[in-house]
Amino acid sequence: METKIKPLGNRVLVKKLEEQEQIKGGIIIPDAAKEASQEAEVVALGSGRNDEGKVLEFEMEVGDRVLISKYGGTEVKFGKDTFVVLKHDDVLAILG
């Protein structure tokens, strides 16, 4: 996915993946009652430079599916898409 947003430093740009519609007992749960997805796809990586100026390697690559912290990052709308910019530490796991 090509985007014009380039994260800085040790930040990562991800796009949250939509969860499948959940049906419990035949009742469709409205969007307002659903929890935000914690699964996302890495769209872009920053330079890897931390606050002290040291360059750190990212443990993920563009295109990886990752698990992100529930309340971490900042949502950014760009065109029709919504992305999340978060620090490298807010990525909890790479999903295989």
N, CA, C and O atoms as a Tinker XYZ file with bonds, in Angstrom:
   384  protein
     1  N      0.845000   -1.179000    0.000000    73     2
     2  CA     0.000000    0.000000    0.000000    64     1     3
     3  C      0.890000    1.242000    0.000000    63     2     4     5
     4  O      1.735000    1.394000    0.883000    81     3
     5  N      0.718000    2.098000   -0.943000    73     3     6
     6  CA     1.502000    3.322000   -1.077000    64     5     7
     7  C      0.764000    4.467000   -0.391000    63     6     8     9
     8  O     -0.425000    4.669000   -0.635000    81     7
     9  N      1.451000    5.213000    0.457000    73     7    10
    10  CA     0.842000    6.347000    1.135000    64     9    11
    11  C      1.822000    7.506000    1.160000    63    10    12    13
    12  O      3.032000    7.308000    1.057000    81    11
    13  N      1.300000    8.705000    1.295000    73    11    14
    14  CA     2.145000    9.890000    1.345000    64    13    15
    15  C      2.455000   10.294000    2.771000    63    14    16    17
    16  O      3.017000   11.365000    2.999000    81    15
    17  N      2.104000    9.469000    3.727000    73    15    18
    18  CA     2.413000    9.738000    5.133000    64    17    19
    19  C      3.691000    8.993000    5.486000    63    18    20    21
    20  O      3.771000    7.780000    5.294000    81    19
    21  N      4.691000    9.701000    5.999000    73    19    22
    22  CA     5.971000    9.100000    6.386000    64    21    23
    23  C      6.177000    9.350000    7.876000    63    22    24    25
    24  O      6.399000   10.491000    8.281000    81    23
    25  N      6.108000    8.297000    8.703000    73    23    26
    26  CA     6.338000    8.483000   10.141000    64    25    27
    27  C      7.790000    8.870000   10.416000    63    26    28    29
    28  O      8.692000    8.504000    9.661000    81    27
    29  N      8.005000    9.603000   11.488000    73    27    30
    30  CA     9.342000   10.059000   11.862000    64    29    31
    31  C      9.877000    9.251000   13.035000    63    30    32    33
    32  O      9.113000    8.676000   13.810000    81    31
    33  N     11.189000    9.218000   13.152000    73    31    34
    34  CA    11.836000    8.579000   14.293000    64    33    35
    35  C     11.478000    7.118000   14.450000    63    34    36    37
    36  O     11.514000    6.353000   13.486000    81    35
    37  N     11.133000    6.733000   15.669000    73    35    38
    38  CA    10.824000    5.323000   15.961000    64    37    39
    39  C      9.331000    5.047000   15.864000    63    38    40    41
    40  O      8.801000    4.202000   16.584000    81    39
    41  N      8.662000    5.756000   14.978000    73    39    42
    42  CA     7.219000    5.577000   14.831000    64    41    43
    43  C      6.876000    4.679000   13.650000    63    42    44    45
    44  O      7.651000    4.522000   12.707000    81    43
    45  N      5.681000    4.094000   13.742000    73    43    46
    46  CA     5.191000    3.150000   12.740000    64    45    47
    47  C      3.805000    3.612000   12.306000    63    46    48    49
    48  O      2.999000    4.038000   13.133000    81    47
    49  N      3.530000    3.528000   11.005000    73    47    50
    50  CA     2.211000    3.845000   10.477000    64    49    51
    51  C      1.513000    2.534000   10.156000    63    50    52    53
    52  O      2.028000    1.725000    9.385000    81    51
    53  N      0.339000    2.322000   10.748000    73    51    54
    54  CA    -0.413000    1.092000   10.520000    64    53    55
    55  C     -1.836000    1.426000   10.103000    63    54    56    57
    56  O     -2.341000    2.518000   10.365000    81    55
    57  N     -2.466000    0.465000    9.451000    73    55    58
    58  CA    -3.877000    0.566000    9.112000    64    57    59
    59  C     -4.570000   -0.572000    9.835000    63    58    60    61
    60  O     -4.225000   -1.738000    9.648000    81    59
    61  N     -5.562000   -0.226000   10.674000    73    59    62
    62  CA    -6.270000   -1.249000   11.426000    64    61    63
    63  C     -7.044000   -2.145000   10.477000    63    62    64    65
    64  O     -7.618000   -1.681000    9.491000    81    63
    65  N     -7.054000   -3.429000   10.785000    73    63    66
    66  CA    -7.794000   -4.399000    9.989000    64    65    67
    67  C     -9.192000   -4.528000   10.564000    63    66    68    69
    68  O     -9.367000   -4.598000   11.781000    81    67
    69  N    -10.179000   -4.560000    9.694000    73    67    70
    70  CA   -11.565000   -4.673000   10.124000    64    69    71
    71  C    -11.829000   -6.074000   10.658000    63    70    72    73
    72  O    -11.414000   -7.070000   10.064000    81    71
    73  N    -12.521000   -6.134000   11.783000    73    71    74
    74  CA   -12.906000   -7.433000   12.335000    64    73    75
    75  C    -14.142000   -7.937000   11.624000    63    74    76    77
    76  O    -14.938000   -7.153000   11.107000    81    75
    77  N    -14.295000   -9.237000   11.600000    73    75    78
    78  CA   -15.492000   -9.834000   11.029000    64    77    79
    79  C    -16.695000   -9.414000   11.869000    63    78    80    81
    80  O    -16.584000   -9.262000   13.086000    81    79
    81  N    -17.845000   -9.226000   11.219000    73    79    82
    82  CA   -19.058000   -8.857000   11.947000    64    81    83
    83  C    -19.423000   -9.971000   12.910000    63    82    84    85
    84  O    -19.529000  -11.134000   12.521000    81    83
    85  N    -19.612000   -9.607000   14.168000    73    83    86
    86  CA   -19.894000  -10.606000   15.190000    64    85    87
    87  C    -21.398000  -10.752000   15.373000    63    86    88    89
    88  O    -22.122000   -9.767000   15.515000    81    87
    89  N    -21.847000  -11.986000   15.367000    73    87    90
    90  CA   -23.256000  -12.260000   15.599000    64    89    91
    91  C    -23.341000  -13.198000   16.794000    63    90    92    93
    92  O    -22.803000  -14.305000   16.758000    81    91
    93  N    -24.012000  -12.760000   17.849000    73    91    94
    94  CA   -24.160000  -13.570000   19.050000    64    93    95
    95  C    -25.637000  -13.892000   19.220000    63    94    96    97
    96  O    -26.455000  -12.996000   19.429000    81    95
    97  N    -25.969000  -15.152000   19.132000    73    95    98
    98  CA   -27.348000  -15.567000   19.308000    64    97    99
    99  C    -28.289000  -14.974000   18.274000    63    98   100   101
   100  O    -29.466000  -14.744000   18.553000    81    99
   101  N    -27.765000  -14.727000   17.075000    73    99   102
   102  CA   -28.589000  -14.173000   16.009000    64   101   103
   103  C    -28.755000  -12.670000   16.066000    63   102   104   105
   104  O    -29.465000  -12.098000   15.239000    81   103
   105  N    -28.107000  -12.006000   17.037000    73   103   106
   106  CA   -28.218000  -10.550000   17.164000    64   105   107
   107  C    -26.964000   -9.915000   16.575000    63   106   108   109
   108  O    -25.845000  -10.283000   16.932000    81   107
   109  N    -27.160000   -8.962000   15.672000    73   107   110
   110  CA   -26.023000   -8.246000   15.081000    64   109   111
   111  C    -25.631000   -7.114000   16.016000    63   110   112   113
   112  O    -26.465000   -6.292000   16.394000    81   111
   113  N    -24.358000   -7.077000   16.386000    73   111   114
   114  CA   -23.857000   -6.048000   17.290000    64   113   115
   115  C    -23.600000   -4.777000   16.493000    63   114   116   117
   116  O    -22.872000   -4.825000   15.502000    81   115
   117  N    -24.176000   -3.631000   16.892000    73   115   118
   118  CA   -23.951000   -2.388000   16.143000    64   117   119
   119  C    -22.502000   -1.929000   16.245000    63   118   120   121
   120  O    -21.793000   -2.264000   17.194000    81   119
   121  N    -22.071000   -1.147000   15.238000    73   119   122
   122  CA   -20.689000   -0.677000   15.191000    64   121   123
   123  C    -20.286000    0.087000   16.447000    63   122   124   125
   124  O    -19.148000   -0.031000   16.903000    81   123
   125  N    -21.195000    0.859000   17.004000    73   123   126
   126  CA   -20.884000    1.669000   18.182000    64   125   127
   127  C    -20.548000    0.803000   19.393000    63   126   128   129
   128  O    -19.826000    1.256000   20.282000    81   127
   129  N    -21.047000   -0.418000   19.449000    73   127   130
   130  CA   -20.818000   -1.291000   20.605000    64   129   131
   131  C    -19.599000   -2.197000   20.428000    63   130   132   133
   132  O    -19.179000   -2.859000   21.377000    81   131
   133  N    -19.032000   -2.232000   19.227000    73   131   134
   134  CA   -17.878000   -3.102000   18.982000    64   133   135
   135  C    -16.606000   -2.468000   19.525000    63   134   136   137
   136  O    -16.461000   -1.246000   19.542000    81   135
   137  N    -15.697000   -3.313000   19.965000    73   135   138
   138  CA   -14.392000   -2.833000   20.397000    64   137   139
   139  C    -13.517000   -2.581000   19.184000    63   138   140   141
   140  O    -13.687000   -3.209000   18.139000    81   139
   141  N    -12.585000   -1.663000   19.330000    73   139   142
   142  CA   -11.666000   -1.361000   18.240000    64   141   143
   143  C    -10.736000   -2.555000   18.011000    63   142   144   145
   144  O    -10.311000   -3.219000   18.957000    81   143
   145  N    -10.436000   -2.808000   16.767000    73   143   146
   146  CA    -9.552000   -3.911000   16.417000    64   145   147
   147  C     -8.134000   -3.618000   16.888000    63   146   148   149
   148  O     -7.675000   -2.478000   16.824000    81   147
   149  N     -7.446000   -4.645000   17.357000    73   147   150
   150  CA    -6.054000   -4.495000   17.744000    64   149   151
   151  C     -5.124000   -5.067000   16.682000    63   150   152   153
   152  O     -3.903000   -4.996000   16.827000    81   151
   153  N     -5.684000   -5.630000   15.623000    73   151   154
   154  CA    -4.873000   -6.140000   14.527000    64   153   155
   155  C     -4.719000   -5.055000   13.479000    63   154   156   157
   156  O     -5.668000   -4.336000   13.166000    81   155
   157  N     -3.501000   -4.942000   12.936000    73   155   158
   158  CA    -3.239000   -3.901000   11.952000    64   157   159
   159  C     -2.176000   -4.388000   10.971000    63   158   160   161
   160  O     -1.476000   -5.369000   11.219000    81   159
   161  N     -2.077000   -3.674000    9.852000    73   159   162
   162  CA    -1.047000   -3.950000    8.851000    64   161   163
   163  C     -0.074000   -2.781000    8.829000    63   162   164   165
   164  O     -0.489000   -1.622000    8.793000    81   163
   165  N      1.219000   -3.084000    8.851000    73   163   166
   166  CA     2.243000   -2.038000    8.815000    64   165   167
   167  C      2.280000   -1.433000    7.415000    63   166   168   169
   168  O      2.454000   -2.145000    6.426000    81   167
   169  N      2.115000   -0.114000    7.341000    73   167   170
   170  CA     2.079000    0.597000    6.068000    64   169   171
   171  C      3.405000    1.309000    5.799000    63   170   172   173
   172  O      3.878000    1.332000    4.663000    81   171
   173  N      4.007000    1.892000    6.845000    73   171   174
   174  CA     5.281000    2.607000    6.685000    64   173   175
   175  C      6.036000    2.622000    8.000000    63   174   176   177
   176  O      5.439000    2.535000    9.073000    81   175
   177  N      7.350000    2.734000    7.910000    73   175   178
   178  CA     8.223000    2.787000    9.080000    64   177   179
   179  C      9.009000    4.084000    9.071000    63   178   180   181
   180  O      9.355000    4.598000    8.007000    81   179
   181  N      9.294000    4.619000   10.258000    73   179   182
   182  CA    10.124000    5.810000   10.377000    64   181   183
   183  C     11.593000    5.447000   10.184000    63   182   184   185
   184  O     11.921000    4.362000    9.703000    81   183
   185  N     12.465000    6.366000   10.564000    73   183   186
   186  CA    13.909000    6.157000   10.395000    64   185   187
   187  C     14.480000    5.218000   11.439000    63   186   188   189
   188  O     15.568000    4.675000   11.247000    81   187
   189  N     13.777000    5.015000   12.531000    73   187   190
   190  CA    14.255000    4.146000   13.601000    64   189   191
   191  C     15.051000    4.883000   14.643000    63   190   192   193
   192  O     15.552000    4.269000   15.585000    81   191
   193  N     15.183000    6.191000   14.498000    73   191   194
   194  CA    15.967000    6.998000   15.436000    64   193   195
   195  C     15.153000    7.234000   16.711000    63   194   196   197
   196  O     14.002000    7.665000   16.651000    81   195
   197  N     15.767000    6.944000   17.869000    73   195   198
   198  CA    15.060000    7.163000   19.140000    64   197   199
   199  C     15.298000    8.591000   19.631000    63   198   200   201
   200  O     15.901000    9.398000   18.924000    81   199
   201  N     14.825000    8.907000   20.843000    73   199   202
   202  CA    14.925000   10.274000   21.371000    64   201   203
   203  C     16.363000   10.725000   21.595000    63   202   204   205
   204  O     16.637000   11.925000   21.584000    81   203
   205  N     17.279000    9.794000   21.796000    73   203   206
   206  CA    18.685000   10.137000   22.005000    64   205   207
   207  C     19.460000   10.228000   20.685000    63   206   208   209
   208  O     20.646000   10.559000   20.693000    81   207
   209  N     18.815000    9.942000   19.567000    73   207   210
   210  CA    19.457000   10.019000   18.264000    64   209   211
   211  C     20.076000    8.714000   17.800000    63   210   212   213
   212  O     20.616000    8.648000   16.696000    81   211
   213  N     20.008000    7.678000   18.616000    73   211   214
   214  CA    20.556000    6.373000   18.253000    64   213   215
   215  C     19.587000    5.669000   17.304000    63   214   216   217
   216  O     18.374000    5.703000   17.515000    81   215
   217  N     20.121000    5.030000   16.260000    73   215   218
   218  CA    19.275000    4.328000   15.289000    64   217   219
   219  C     19.044000    2.897000   15.762000    63   218   220   221
   220  O     19.990000    2.152000   16.018000    81   219
   221  N     17.776000    2.528000   15.872000    73   219   222
   222  CA    17.392000    1.182000   16.281000    64   221   223
   223  C     16.737000    0.483000   15.094000    63   222   224   225
   224  O     16.044000    1.113000   14.295000    81   223
   225  N     16.962000   -0.814000   14.987000    73   223   226
   226  CA    16.331000   -1.577000   13.902000    64   225   227
   227  C     14.900000   -1.923000   14.282000    63   226   228   229
   228  O     14.617000   -2.275000   15.427000    81   227
   229  N     13.993000   -1.817000   13.299000    73   227   230
   230  CA    12.623000   -2.234000   13.518000    64   229   231
   231  C     12.559000   -3.759000   13.437000    63   230   232   233
   232  O     13.273000   -4.374000   12.644000    81   231
   233  N     11.713000   -4.355000   14.247000    73   231   234
   234  CA    11.548000   -5.808000   14.246000    64   233   235
   235  C     10.469000   -6.240000   13.271000    63   234   236   237
   236  O     10.187000   -7.432000   13.148000    81   235
   237  N      9.864000   -5.291000   12.580000    73   235   238
   238  CA     8.790000   -5.584000   11.633000    64   237   239
   239  C      9.115000   -4.951000   10.294000    63   238   240   241
   240  O     10.011000   -4.114000   10.189000    81   239
   241  N      8.374000   -5.360000    9.269000    73   239   242
   242  CA     8.549000   -4.820000    7.922000    64   241   243
   243  C      7.204000   -4.333000    7.407000    63   242   244   245
   244  O      6.157000   -4.706000    7.935000    81   243
   245  N      7.237000   -3.505000    6.383000    73   243   246
   246  CA     6.008000   -3.055000    5.739000    64   245   247
   247  C      5.267000   -4.286000    5.211000    63   246   248   249
   248  O      5.868000   -5.153000    4.577000    81   247
   249  N      3.975000   -4.354000    5.474000    73   247   250
   250  CA     3.158000   -5.485000    5.045000    64   249   251
   251  C      2.897000   -6.506000    6.134000    63   250   252   253
   252  O      2.007000   -7.344000    5.990000    81   251
   253  N      3.660000   -6.453000    7.233000    73   251   254
   254  CA     3.446000   -7.397000    8.340000    64   253   255
   255  C      2.122000   -7.112000    9.031000    63   254   256   257
   256  O      1.712000   -5.959000    9.166000    81   255
   257  N      1.457000   -8.186000    9.471000    73   255   258
   258  CA     0.267000   -8.055000   10.319000    64   257   259
   259  C      0.757000   -8.044000   11.755000    63   258   260   261
   260  O      1.521000   -8.917000   12.166000    81   259
   261  N      0.312000   -7.048000   12.518000    73   259   262
   262  CA     0.796000   -6.879000   13.880000    64   261   263
   263  C     -0.357000   -6.701000   14.845000    63   262   264   265
   264  O     -1.481000   -6.396000   14.446000    81   263
   265  N     -0.065000   -6.895000   16.118000    73   263   266
   266  CA    -1.001000   -6.662000   17.204000    64   265   267
   267  C     -0.547000   -5.378000   17.887000    63   266   268   269
   268  O      0.600000   -5.284000   18.323000    81   267
   269  N     -1.437000   -4.382000   17.985000    73   267   270
   270  CA    -1.065000   -3.097000   18.575000    64   269   271
   271  C     -1.779000   -2.903000   19.900000    63   270   272   273
   272  O     -2.812000   -3.522000   20.159000    81   271
   273  N     -1.219000   -2.037000   20.739000    73   271   274
   274  CA    -1.850000   -1.778000   22.025000    64   273   275
   275  C     -3.203000   -1.114000   21.814000    63   274   276   277
   276  O     -3.405000   -0.374000   20.851000    81   275
   277  N     -4.108000   -1.387000   22.713000    73   275   278
   278  CA    -5.505000   -0.985000   22.554000    64   277   279
   279  C     -5.680000    0.528000   22.469000    63   278   280   281
   280  O     -6.456000    1.012000   21.646000    81   279
   281  N     -4.979000    1.271000   23.296000    73   279   282
   282  CA    -5.184000    2.712000   23.352000    64   281   283
   283  C     -3.954000    3.503000   22.912000    63   282   284   285
   284  O     -3.880000    4.705000   23.164000    81   283
   285  N     -2.998000    2.860000   22.265000    73   283   286
   286  CA    -1.781000    3.539000   21.841000    64   285   287
   287  C     -1.951000    4.232000   20.507000    63   286   288   289
   288  O     -2.830000    3.873000   19.723000    81   287
   289  N     -1.127000    5.208000   20.246000    73   287   290
   290  CA    -1.072000    5.846000   18.945000    64   289   291
   291  C     -2.068000    6.969000   18.746000    63   290   292   293
   292  O     -2.879000    7.281000   19.618000    81   291
   293  N     -1.978000    7.567000   17.562000    73   291   294
   294  CA    -2.836000    8.680000   17.169000    64   293   295
   295  C     -3.485000    8.354000   15.840000    63   294   296   297
   296  O     -2.796000    8.038000   14.871000    81   295
   297  N     -4.821000    8.428000   15.786000    73   295   298
   298  CA    -5.526000    8.162000   14.535000    64   297   299
   299  C     -5.369000    9.345000   13.590000    63   298   300   301
   300  O     -5.461000   10.501000   14.003000    81   299
   301  N     -5.131000    9.041000   12.309000    73   299   302
   302  CA    -4.966000   10.058000   11.281000    64   301   303
   303  C     -5.830000    9.667000   10.091000    63   302   304   305
   304  O     -5.740000    8.542000    9.600000    81   303
   305  N     -6.663000   10.583000    9.628000    73   303   306
   306  CA    -7.464000   10.323000    8.428000    64   305   307
   307  C     -6.743000   10.936000    7.243000    63   306   308   309
   308  O     -6.331000   12.095000    7.278000    81   307
   309  N     -6.596000   10.137000    6.191000    73   307   310
   310  CA    -5.934000   10.594000    4.975000    64   309   311
   311  C     -6.759000   10.077000    3.812000    63   310   312   313
   312  O     -6.766000    8.878000    3.532000    81   311
   313  N     -7.457000   10.983000    3.134000    73   311   314
   314  CA    -8.378000   10.563000    2.085000    64   313   315
   315  C     -9.524000    9.791000    2.718000    63   314   316   317
   316  O    -10.129000   10.250000    3.686000    81   315
   317  N     -9.819000    8.627000    2.175000    73   315   318
   318  CA   -10.897000    7.788000    2.712000    64   317   319
   319  C    -10.407000    6.838000    3.798000    63   318   320   321
   320  O    -11.211000    6.205000    4.481000    81   319
   321  N     -9.098000    6.738000    3.957000    73   319   322
   322  CA    -8.523000    5.764000    4.883000    64   321   323
   323  C     -8.201000    6.379000    6.234000    63   322   324   325
   324  O     -7.937000    7.576000    6.341000    81   323
   325  N     -8.227000    5.540000    7.263000    73   323   326
   326  CA    -7.840000    5.939000    8.612000    64   325   327
   327  C     -6.639000    5.104000    9.024000    63   326   328   329
   328  O     -6.666000    3.875000    8.949000    81   327
   329  N     -5.590000    5.781000    9.459000    73   327   330
   330  CA    -4.353000    5.132000    9.874000    64   329   331
   331  C     -4.099000    5.448000   11.341000    63   330   332   333
   332  O     -4.749000    6.315000   11.926000    81   331
   333  N     -3.141000    4.730000   11.927000    73   331   334
   334  CA    -2.707000    5.005000   13.294000    64   333   335
   335  C     -1.188000    5.153000   13.266000    63   334   336   337
   336  O     -0.479000    4.293000   12.743000    81   335
   337  N     -0.698000    6.259000   13.837000    73   335   338
   338  CA     0.734000    6.474000   13.994000    64   337   339
   339  C      1.045000    6.156000   15.448000    63   338   340   341
   340  O      0.463000    6.742000   16.361000    81   339
   341  N      1.972000    5.217000   15.657000    73   339   342
   342  CA     2.313000    4.842000   17.022000    64   341   343
   343  C      3.796000    4.569000   17.149000    63   342   344   345
   344  O      4.492000    4.349000   16.159000    81   343
   345  N      4.265000    4.587000   18.381000    73   343   346
   346  CA     5.676000    4.301000   18.633000    64   345   347
   347  C      5.932000    2.812000   18.451000    63   346   348   349
   348  O      5.038000    1.981000   18.606000    81   347
   349  N      7.175000    2.502000   18.117000    73   347   350
   350  CA     7.601000    1.117000   17.920000    64   349   351
   351  C      7.216000    0.252000   19.115000    63   350   352   353
   352  O      6.841000   -0.908000   18.944000    81   351
   353  N      7.304000    0.804000   20.321000    73   351   354
   354  CA     6.993000    0.044000   21.534000    64   353   355
   355  C      5.511000   -0.293000   21.676000    63   354   356   357
   356  O      5.156000   -1.189000   22.442000    81   355
   357  N      4.644000    0.409000   20.953000    73   355   358
   358  CA     3.213000    0.128000   21.023000    64   357   359
   359  C      2.794000   -1.040000   20.133000    63   358   360   361
   360  O      1.632000   -1.447000   20.149000    81   359
   361  N      3.732000   -1.578000   19.361000    73   359   362
   362  CA     3.473000   -2.787000   18.584000    64   361   363
   363  C      3.829000   -3.956000   19.496000    63   362   364   365
   364  O      4.978000   -4.109000   19.909000    81   363
   365  N      2.833000   -4.775000   19.801000    73   363   366
   366  CA     3.011000   -5.830000   20.805000    64   365   367
   367  C      3.534000   -7.131000   20.237000    63   366   368   369
   368  O      4.286000   -7.842000   20.904000    81   367
   369  N      3.140000   -7.458000   18.988000    73   367   370
   370  CA     3.534000   -8.742000   18.391000    64   369   371
   371  C      3.363000   -8.701000   16.893000    63   370   372   373
   372  O      2.569000   -7.923000   16.365000    81   371
   373  N      4.116000   -9.548000   16.210000    73   371   374
   374  CA     3.939000   -9.766000   14.784000    64   373   375
   375  C      3.123000  -11.039000   14.640000    63   374   376   377
   376  O      3.470000  -12.077000   15.204000    81   375
   377  N      2.038000  -10.954000   13.883000    73   375   378
   378  CA     1.160000  -12.113000   13.724000    64   377   379
   379  C      1.605000  -12.934000   12.518000    63   378   380   381
   380  O      1.870000  -12.379000   11.452000    81   379
   381  N      1.684000  -14.221000   12.679000    73   379   382
   382  CA     2.159000  -15.084000   11.616000    64   381   383
   383  C      1.045000  -15.712000   10.946000    63   382   384
   384  O      1.244000  -16.485000   10.010000    81   383
